[in-house]
Amino acid sequence: MALDQSGQRPVADRAGLATAGRIVVKVGSSSLTSVTGGISGEALVGLADVLAARRAAGTEVILVSSGAIAAGLAPLGLPRRPAQLSTQQAAASVGQGLLMAQYSQAFAAHGVIVSQILLTADDLVRRSHYANAHRAMERLLNFGVVPIVNENDTVASHEIRFGDNDRLAALVAHLVKAEALVLLSDVDALYDGPPSAGARRIPLVASPLDLEGVTIGRTGKAGVGTGGMVTKVEAATIAASSGIPALVTSTANAGAALRGEDVGTWFTATGKRQPIRLLWLAHLARVLGTLVLDDGAVRAVGERRRSLLPAGVTGVSGAFEAGDPVQLVAGDGSVVARGLVNYSSAELPRMLGRSTHDLADELGSEYERSVVHVNDLVVLRPGSPAS
């Protein structure tokens, strides 16, 4: 089997988890929460036992853990997860230290050192931040440390949040060039309907077509998480579509999963690895505007993978600055691509339909560039609309 860009052999199926060189494991708040609403020491220690055993067997493990907000609820006298962002930030600030203290103690019982890494979306999109995060993670793994990653809830705003740690885990898997992603929750697998109604487990998802007609649940009964099964599936699909297979199962099945046993739902890798910035752009970025393309531009961008030039833009909507994410749509409104725009919404209207040469002559050489460069563009729907 060919080596991937990280120099590791990609995991072909769930059995390969038993011998994988590097994996990312994500655990949700619902799996760590006690009946009283705080962090369950028993659940956390049980997970640490499993991951320490996997590490002792030769696998590098990166843990993406939710639970900071849940851990901060009781100390602040909050009965449930707050809706207000500032209160979530306060709970996360209190809870993150408590959560890490428990992880440090649980892993120390196995002689394993853990570290805390808090990330925002900016850290995985901005090139310099991404490079620093990658170097730090690699060095920690070289030291034999288990990095524990969480979203930096205390400083993240609505605009720059990942939204849930499932999607963060998919991006972290790319950051560290993991061989597989394991998503743990309180549900043992993806089912073809409500398990209480006798639905059957879906053991394998070989392509998105396997999910057609499947009803996927959202946040569980505990109410302390942010995603539910729908975000597990989204994260697994993001990873699989870009070269990293994923397993969705329960925290109770973590040991069996990492031994390669037939548990959970396995998402086969269906694509090649791609820059993490483009993954964010395709799946997570908050689009701030829309550019309408003529048929020629739709073909150039969607089929020939070319940069978008001013001559191919027929309309602009939204309020955005240079560098913001925008969507590129055909005349019929269908989305062709997403990209990082090089001009603000105030600049673009006078540029529509004009060549870069003419714009440079009239407005200056800084206007002799594309509206969206091909390196900052991800195609979502190849092809031109029907005329």
C-alpha positions in Angstrom: 0.0 0.0 0.0 1.3 3.4 -0.9 2.5 5.9 1.7 0.6 9.1 2.1 2.1 12.6 2.5 2.8 12.0 6.2 5.0 9.0 5.5 2.4 6.7 7.2 0.5 3.9 5.7 -3.2 4.9 5.5 -5.6 2.8 7.5 -7.7 0.8 5.0 -10.4 -0.5 7.4 -11.3 -0.6 11.1 -9.0 -3.5 11.7 -6.1 -1.2 10.9 -6.8 0.9 14.0 -5.1 -1.8 16.1 -1.7 -1.0 14.5 -2.2 2.6 13.3 0.8 4.8 13.9 -1.1 8.0 14.7 -4.8 8.6 15.4 -7.1 11.4 16.6 -9.8 10.5 19.1 -12.6 12.9 19.9 -14.9 12.6 22.9 -18.0 14.6 23.5 -19.4 16.3 26.6 -22.3 13.8 26.8 -19.8 10.9 27.2 -18.0 12.6 30.1 -20.9 14.1 32.0 -22.3 12.7 35.3 -26.0 12.5 36.2 -25.5 15.7 38.3 -24.2 17.6 35.3 -20.5 17.8 36.1 -17.6 15.8 34.7 -17.8 12.1 35.5 -14.5 11.1 37.0 -15.3 7.4 36.3 -16.0 8.0 32.6 -12.9 10.2 32.2 -10.6 7.7 33.9 -12.0 4.9 31.8 -11.2 6.8 28.6 -7.7 7.6 29.8 -7.1 3.9 30.6 -8.1 2.9 27.0 -6.0 5.7 25.3 -2.9 5.0 27.6 -3.1 1.4 26.6 -3.3 2.2 22.9 -0.3 4.6 23.3 1.7 1.9 25.2 1.1 -0.4 22.2 2.8 2.1 19.9 0.1 4.4 18.6 0.5 8.2 18.9 -2.8 9.5 20.2 -4.2 13.0 20.0 -7.3 13.6 22.1 -9.9 16.2 21.1 -12.0 16.6 24.2 -15.2 18.6 24.9 -16.3 19.2 28.4 -14.8 22.5 29.5 -18.2 24.2 29.6 -19.9 21.3 31.3 -17.1 21.2 33.9 -17.7 24.9 34.7 -21.4 24.7 35.1 -21.6 23.5 38.7 -18.9 25.8 40.1 -20.8 28.8 38.7 -24.1 27.5 39.9 -25.5 27.0 36.4 -28.2 24.3 36.1 -27.6 23.7 32.4 -25.5 24.8 29.4 -26.1 28.5 28.9 -27.3 30.0 25.6 -25.5 33.3 26.0 -22.0 33.3 24.5 -20.4 35.3 27.3 -21.7 32.9 29.9 -20.4 29.9 27.9 -17.0 31.6 27.8 -17.1 32.1 31.6 -18.0 28.5 32.1 -15.3 27.3 29.7 -12.7 29.5 31.5 -13.6 27.9 34.9 -14.1 24.4 33.5 -11.0 24.0 31.3 -8.6 24.0 34.2 -10.8 21.5 36.1 -11.0 19.2 33.1 -7.3 19.2 32.4 -6.5 18.5 36.1 -8.6 15.4 35.9 -7.0 14.3 32.6 -3.5 14.9 34.0 -4.2 12.8 37.1 -5.9 10.0 35.1 -3.1 9.7 32.5 -0.4 10.1 35.2 -1.6 6.8 36.7 -0.1 5.2 33.5 3.1 7.4 33.5 1.7 9.5 30.6 2.2 13.2 30.4 -0.6 15.3 28.8 -0.6 18.8 27.4 -3.3 21.4 26.7 -3.8 22.9 23.3 -6.6 25.4 22.8 -7.4 26.4 19.2 -9.7 28.7 17.3 -10.6 28.5 13.7 -8.1 31.3 13.0 -5.3 29.0 14.2 -6.0 26.5 11.5 -6.7 28.9 8.7 -4.0 31.5 9.1 -0.8 30.1 7.6 1.6 31.2 10.3 -0.7 30.0 13.1 -1.3 26.7 11.4 2.5 26.1 11.0 3.1 26.9 14.7 0.3 24.6 15.8 1.7 21.8 13.6 5.2 22.2 14.9 4.1 22.3 18.5 1.9 19.2 18.1 4.7 17.3 16.4 7.2 18.2 19.1 4.8 17.1 21.8 4.3 13.7 20.1 8.1 13.4 19.8 8.3 13.8 23.6 5.7 11.0 24.1 3.0 13.4 25.3 -0.7 13.0 24.6 -1.9 16.4 23.4 -5.5 17.2 24.6 -7.1 19.7 22.2 -10.2 21.8 22.8 -11.7 24.8 21.1 -10.7 28.0 22.8 -14.2 28.8 24.0 -13.2 31.6 26.2 -12.1 33.8 23.2 -13.9 32.3 20.3 -16.8 34.4 18.9 -19.9 33.2 17.0 -18.2 34.2 13.7 -15.0 32.2 14.2 -16.2 29.2 16.1 -15.9 25.6 14.7 -19.4 25.1 16.1 -18.6 21.8 17.7 -15.5 19.7 18.5 -16.4 17.1 15.9 -15.5 19.4 13.1 -12.5 20.6 15.0 -11.3 17.0 15.3 -11.6 16.5 11.6 -9.3 19.5 11.0 -6.9 18.4 13.7 -6.6 15.0 12.0 -5.4 16.9 9.0 -3.1 19.1 11.0 -1.2 16.1 12.4 -1.6 14.0 9.3 -3.4 11.2 11.3 -4.1 7.8 9.8 -7.6 7.7 11.2 -10.2 9.7 13.2 -12.3 8.1 15.9 -15.4 10.0 17.0 -16.8 8.9 20.4 -20.2 9.8 21.8 -23.0 8.1 23.8 -24.3 6.3 20.7 -22.6 3.1 19.6 -23.0 3.6 15.8 -25.0 5.2 13.0 -28.4 3.5 12.5 -30.8 3.6 9.5 -33.5 5.0 11.8 -34.3 5.4 15.5 -32.6 2.5 17.4 -35.6 2.4 19.7 -37.8 1.5 16.7 -35.7 -1.5 15.8 -33.4 0.2 13.3 -30.2 -1.6 12.1 -26.6 -0.5 12.5 -24.9 0.9 9.4 -21.5 -0.8 9.7 -19.9 0.9 6.7 -20.3 4.1 4.7 -18.3 3.8 1.5 -19.6 7.0 0.0 -22.1 9.7 0.7 -24.7 7.8 -1.3 -24.8 5.2 1.5 -26.4 7.9 3.7 -29.3 8.8 1.4 -32.6 8.4 3.2 -31.0 8.0 6.6 -32.5 10.1 9.4 -29.7 11.3 11.7 -30.3 12.5 15.2 -29.1 15.7 16.9 -28.1 16.6 20.4 -28.7 13.9 23.0 -30.8 13.9 26.2 -28.0 15.3 28.4 -28.2 18.7 26.6 -24.6 19.6 27.4 -23.2 19.0 23.9 -23.6 21.0 20.7 -23.9 18.5 17.9 -25.3 15.0 18.3 -24.9 12.4 15.6 -25.4 14.8 12.8 -22.1 16.6 13.5 -20.3 13.2 13.9 -21.4 12.2 10.5 -20.5 15.6 9.0 -17.0 15.4 10.6 -16.5 11.8 9.5 -17.6 12.8 6.0 -15.2 15.8 5.9 -12.3 13.6 7.0 -13.2 10.7 4.6 -13.7 12.9 1.6 -10.2 14.3 2.0 -8.2 11.1 2.7 -8.7 10.2 6.4 -11.0 7.3 7.3 -13.2 7.8 10.4 -15.0 5.6 12.9 -18.1 6.7 14.8 -18.9 4.8 17.9 -19.6 5.1 21.6 -17.1 5.9 24.4 -18.1 2.5 25.9 -16.8 0.9 22.8 -13.5 2.8 22.7 -11.4 -0.1 23.7 -12.9 -2.5 21.2 -12.7 0.2 18.5 -9.0 0.8 19.0 -8.4 -3.0 18.9 -9.9 -3.0 15.5 -13.1 -4.9 16.4 -16.3 -4.7 14.4 -18.1 -1.9 16.3 -19.5 1.5 15.2 -19.8 2.9 11.7 -16.7 3.0 9.5 -16.3 5.8 6.9 -14.0 4.8 4.2 -11.6 7.4 2.9 -12.9 8.5 -0.5 -10.6 11.4 -1.5 -7.1 12.8 -1.3 -5.7 15.0 1.4 -6.0 18.7 0.7 -4.9 21.9 2.4 -6.7 22.4 5.7 -7.6 26.0 4.7 -9.7 24.6 1.8 -11.4 22.1 4.1 -12.4 25.0 6.4 -13.6 27.0 3.4 -15.7 24.1 2.0 -17.3 23.0 5.2 -17.0 25.5 8.1 -16.4 29.0 6.8 -19.2 31.6 7.5 -19.9 33.0 4.0 -20.2 36.8 4.1 -21.2 37.5 0.5 -22.3 36.1 -2.9 -20.8 36.7 -6.3 -22.9 35.8 -9.4 -21.0 34.4 -12.3 -21.8 34.4 -16.0 -21.8 31.0 -17.9 -18.2 31.4 -19.0 -16.9 32.0 -15.5 -18.9 29.1 -14.2 -17.2 26.8 -16.7 -13.7 28.4 -16.0 -14.1 28.0 -12.3 -16.2 24.8 -12.0 -14.7 22.7 -14.9 -11.3 24.1 -15.6 -10.4 25.1 -12.0 -9.3 28.7 -13.0 -9.2 31.9 -10.9 -12.3 34.1 -11.0 -11.7 37.3 -12.9 -13.8 40.5 -12.7 -15.0 40.0 -16.3 -16.9 36.9 -15.3 -18.8 38.5 -12.3 -22.3 39.9 -13.0 -23.5 40.6 -9.5 -22.5 41.1 -5.9 -24.4 40.9 -2.6 -23.4 41.0 1.0 -21.0 43.0 3.1 -17.4 41.7 3.1 -13.8 42.8 3.2 -10.8 41.5 1.2 -9.9 38.1 2.5 -13.4 37.1 3.6 -15.2 33.9 2.5 -17.8 34.3 -0.3 -19.8 31.9 -2.3 -19.7 31.8 -6.1 -23.1 31.1 -7.7 -24.3 30.5 -11.3 -27.1 32.6 -12.8 -29.7 30.1 -11.7 -28.5 30.5 -8.0 -26.8 27.1 -7.7 -23.6 27.3 -5.7 -20.5 26.6 -7.8 -17.7 27.3 -5.3 -16.5 29.1 -2.3 -13.4 31.3 -2.1 -11.5 34.0 -0.3 -12.2 37.3 -2.1 -9.5 39.8 -2.9 -11.7 42.9 -2.9 -14.3 44.3 -0.6 -18.0 44.6 -1.4 -17.5 48.3 -1.8 -14.8 47.9 -4.5 -16.3 45.2 -6.6 -19.4 46.7 -8.2 -17.4 49.1 -10.4 -15.2 46.2 -11.5 -17.9 43.9 -12.8 -17.6 42.7 -16.4 -14.2 44.4 -16.9 -10.8 43.0 -17.8 -8.0 43.2 -15.3 -5.9 45.1 -17.9 -8.6 47.9 -18.2 -8.9 48.1 -14.5 -5.2 48.4 -14.0 -5.0 51.2 -16.6 -7.8 53.2 -14.9 -7.5 52.3 -11.2 -3.8 51.2 -10.7 -1.7 48.1 -10.9 -3.2 46.8 -7.6 -6.4 46.0 -9.5 -4.6 43.8 -12.0 -5.4 40.6 -10.0 -8.2 38.0 -9.8 -11.3 38.4 -7.7 -10.7 35.0 -6.2 -7.4 33.2 -6.9 -7.6 29.5 -7.7 -5.4 28.7 -4.6 -8.1 30.3 -2.4 -11.0 28.5 -4.1 -12.8 25.2 -3.5 -15.3 23.9 -6.1 -18.5 22.6 -4.7 -20.4 21.8 -7.9 -18.4 21.3 -11.2 -20.0 22.3 -14.4 -22.1 25.2 -15.8 -25.8 25.6 -15.3 -28.3 24.7 -17.9 -28.9 27.5 -20.4 
